[in-house]
Amino acid sequence: MSEQAIKLSRQLREIAENLDQQIHEAAGKRVPFTLIVFTEDRTSYVSTCDRADSVREMRHLLDLWEQSMPDIEAHKIN
C-alpha cells in the first residue's frame, strides 16, 4: 500500500469527525454520511451509518445518475 494511502487511512476517522460536526452545524442535526476517497492504489471509506444504509444510498445515487440526474446543487433545484 502506498504511503499516501496509509497516511490517509490513519487520518480518515478524524476527518470524518470534523465533517460530521460541520454537517451537524449546517443542518441543525446529525445527518448520516459516507465519505469515499480514492488514492492511487486504494479506495477507502468512512461512514456514520451502517454499511447497508450506505450501500442503499449509493445504489440510489447511481440509479439517479444512470437516469441522467443533472449535476445541480440540491438547493438550486426548483
Secondary structure, DSSP 8 states (H G I E B T S, - for coil): --HHHHHHHHHHHHHHHHHHHHHHHHHSS----EEEEE-SS-EEEEESS-HHHHHHHHHHHHHHHHTT-----GGG--
